[in-house]
Amino acid sequence: MKKENGSINAVKIIIILGIIVLVFFGMYKLIFEDKTYYTIVNGEIKKSQIENSFTDNDAKQKATILLNAFTNGEYTVDNATLTQFIKDGEPYWEVRDDNYLIRINSFNNKVIYYKDNYDITQIQNEQTEEEAKKALEEILQKYNIPEEYELRLLEKDEFNDCLWYAELCKKENGIFNEYKQVEFNFIPEIKRVIVMTYRDYEYTNNEIKITENEASKIAESTYGEQDIVEIKVERSIEQIINKDVDSQIYLGDELEIVDKSELLEYMEKFKESREIRNAWNVTIQNSYGDIAEYAIDATNGDIIRKAFTRNND
């Protein structure tokens, strides 16, 4: 009996040790190996999300659905080329042929760009703003654009009278957020989308601690000149780039990705953090007509961006 108890106890110890090892292995995978990567699109992306990202077959299926919606079933992806790219930490599949081009985010399955090579010279009639608005309403309903996206701009295309341009944004605390935005170039007469660009970046909604007056003083103290004739301050939403994080990737490069190991390698090097935050936009004009523009973080008062425009008159 003693030997049996000893054997049972040994088995229990082995099982407990096995469980402990599994728990520690799981914690290691979660905390250390499944690292957090930064992108400008989704905020934080983990290694597991990269490994389970959208495949080329997924991209084909998505593109087929989109083409049916955008072109009433005129095109298919049968003869399309599929290529995966990454730029600014955002990987996407590009589906292309002679008739169209579609880009689909590999992480979240969202369309980020669509272009129809439709021959717009077939359209001769100009459309009024009212006709364009009515056509846009049908387009938004057809493509299930969320109702919280409000019309920010509607205007005729400067190069072609049959085309109209529409820009819709989601409002955050009463401010248009251009980082949650959809843009259309469309033909109102036939209710056809020619180009669509979609942005859906993560918004922090940081607390507004800096007042309008404080933001004005921060910009004015940095400006340092005495010839100020006007200061304007308004709320804005800005993208902050964390320069303290060292990145080995030049963000302007668009790189072709052959397999997921290259995605992982890229994200290992892509360390730069970007964030969409509440800010104040401060514009200073001097007596010469020169303009200095500042973006001030609404929480900590940091200067996010500054630009100067000289009046050459």
N, C-alpha and C positions, 0 to 999 in steps of 0.2 A: 504493500500500500504506500509506503514512503517513497518508493521509486516512482510509482505512478504519479503521486502528488508532485514530485520533483519534475517529472516530464511535463505535467500540465502547467506548472509554474513557468518552466522554460519556454513553453509554447506561448504563454501569455506575454512573457517578457519580449519575445521575438515579435509578436503582433504589435505590442505597444511601441517598440522601437521602430517597426516598419511604418506605423502611423505617424510617428514623430518625424521620420525621414521624409515621408510624403508631404506632411504639412510644411516642413522647412523648404522642401523642393518647390512646392506651390508658391510659398511666399517669395522665394528667390525669383521665380519666373515672373511673378506679379510686380515685385518692387524693383528688381535690378534688371532682369533681362527684357521685360516689357516696358522699355524706357518711354518717356514722353518726348515727342518731337513737336516742334512748332511749325505751324503753317499759317498763312494769312487767311485761309479759308475756314477751317474748322476749329481754330483755337489750338487744341492739343490733340495730336495724333499719336497713337501707341503702335508699337511694333506689331502687335497682333492684328491691328486694323490694316496695316500694310500687307501682311501675309494673307489676309482674307479679303483683299481689295477686289474690285470689279474685274472680271475676266473679259477676254475678247468676245466670247459668246454672249455674255451679259450685255456688252456694248452693242452687239448686232441686234439683239432683241429690243433693247431700248431705242436704238436708232430706227428700227422698223416701225415701232409704235409712233415715234415722233414724225417720221416721214408721212405716215398715213394721216396724221392729224394736220400737219402743215401743208401738205400738197394734195389732199383728198385721194390718196392712194396712187398717185401718178408714178412714184418712184419706189424702188426696192433697194436693199443693200446687197443684192446678188453680185454685182460687179464692183462693189466698193473696196477700197483698201483701208485696212485698220492699222493704225500706228499708235503706240503709247508714248506720250511726252511728259516731261515735268518741267515746270517753270515756277519760280517764286515759292517752292515748296508745295505746289499743287500739281498732282499727277492727273492726267486725263487721257482718254481715248479719243483719237480723231478718226472719224468715219468720213471718207471722201470719195466722190467720183466726179464726173464732168458736170453733174446737175446740182450738187449740193455739197455742203461741208457741215459736220456736226461734231462738237466737242462735248464729252461727258466726263464729269469728275469721277475719278476711279475710287474715291473713298465714300462718297455719299450718293452716287447714282443720279446726280443732278446735271441738267444741261447747263453749260456755261456759255455756249456760242452755237448759233445756227446761221447758215447762209444759203440762200436759194439763188442759183444762177439763172433764174427766170429772165427771159428777154423782155425787159420793160418797155422796149420801143413798140411793142404790140399795143400798149395803152396810150391813147391819144388825149383822152378827156381829163381836164383838171377837175379837182374836187374842192368844194368849199370846206371851211373849218367845221361846220355843222355836220356835213356828210362824213368828214374824217372822224369826228367824235363818235358818230353812230356806228361806223365801221369798226372803230377801236373797241367799243363796248362788246360787239359780237366776237371780236378776236380774243378779248380777255376772258369771256365766258367759255369760248371754245377750248382755250388752252389752260383753263382752270387757274388763272392767276389769282392769288389770294385777295380778298376784298380789302384787306388792310393796306394794300399798295395803292397809294393815291396818285392821281395825275399831277405831275410837277411841271411838265412842259409838253406842249403840242405845237408843232410848227411844220411848215412846208419845207421839203428838202431844197437846199440852195442850188443843187445841180440838176434836179429833175422835178418838173411841176406835177407829175403824176404820183410822186412819192411823198409821204408824210413821215415825220419823226415824232415818236412819243416816248416820254421818260416817266416812269412810275417808281415811287419810293415808298418805303414804310416809314411812318413817323414815329420817332422816339421822343417822348416828353415834349411833343409839339414841334419837333425839329425834323426836317427831312433827312433821312439817313441814306446817303448815296452808296453805302456799302451793303445795303439791302435794296437792290434796285433791279428793275428790268427795263430794257430799252428795245423799241421796235422801229424798224424802217418798214413801212407797209404801203400797199396800194389800196386805198379805200374803195375804189370802183369794183374790184374783184375780191376785196377782203383777204388779201394775200400778204403774208409776212415774207419779206425779202431778207432781212437780217434781224436776229434777236441776240441780245447779250444779257446774261443773267448773273447777278452778283448776290451772294448770300453769306457774307462774312459774319463771324460771331461778334456781337456787340456787348461790351462789358457793363455799360450803364453805371459807371462809377459815380460816387456821391459828389454833388456840386457843393464844395466848401468855399471856393474862391468866388467872391462877389464880382459883379460887373465892374465896379469902381476899382477893386483890387487888381483885376486883370488889366485895366487901363493903366494903372500906375506901374505895374511890372513891365509892360511894353514901353511905356514912356521913359522909365529909368534906363532901360536897355538902349533905347533910341539915342538918348544923350544929347540931342540938339535942342536949341532954344527957339527955333523958327517954326514951331508947330502952329498950324492954323485950324486944324480940325482932327478930332479923334472919334472914330465910330467903333462901337463894341456890339457884337451880336453873338448869340449862342451858336455853336457848331459841333459837329461830330468829326473827329479826326483819327487818322491811323498813326499810332505811335510806334516807331521802330526802336527797339532796345539795342543800342550800339554797344552795350557792355558785354553782350554775348558774342563770342568769337565764332564767325562762320567761315568755313573754307570754300563756300560756294558763292560764285558771283550771281546775284539774283536775276540779272538780265538774260542769262543764258537759257535757251530752250533746248533741252537735251532729249534725245530719243532713248526710250527705255526698251530693252529687248526682253529682260526677265525681271522677276521681283527681287532678285538679289541686288540688282542695280538700284532699284527703288530704296532698299534698305541701306545700301552704301551711300546713296545721295542724302537720305534723311539723317544718317550718322553725321554727315558733314554740315547739314543745314541746321544750325543752332540759333539762328537769329529769331528773336521773338517779336511778333507784331500784334498790336492790340488796337481795337476800335473803341475810342473813349469820348466822353463828353468834354468839351473844351469851350474856350471863348476865342472868337476871331476879332482881333483888334487891328484897325486900319488907321494909320497916322499919315496925314498929308501936311507937307511944309509949304512955306510961302512961294517956293519955286514950282510947285505942282508935283514934286516927287512923292511917291507913295511907299510907305513901309507897312508890311502886313505881317502880323504875328498870330500864331495859334498858341494859346495858353491852356495848359491842363487845368480842368475845372476842380480837381481834387487837391493837387499839391502845388499848383502855380508854376510848374516847369514849362519852359518854352519848348514847344513841340516842333515848331516850324517858324521860319522867318524869311521874308523875301522883300527885295527892294526894286522898285521900278523908277527909273529916271525920266523926267519930263524933258524931252529933247527940243521942245518948241523954243 
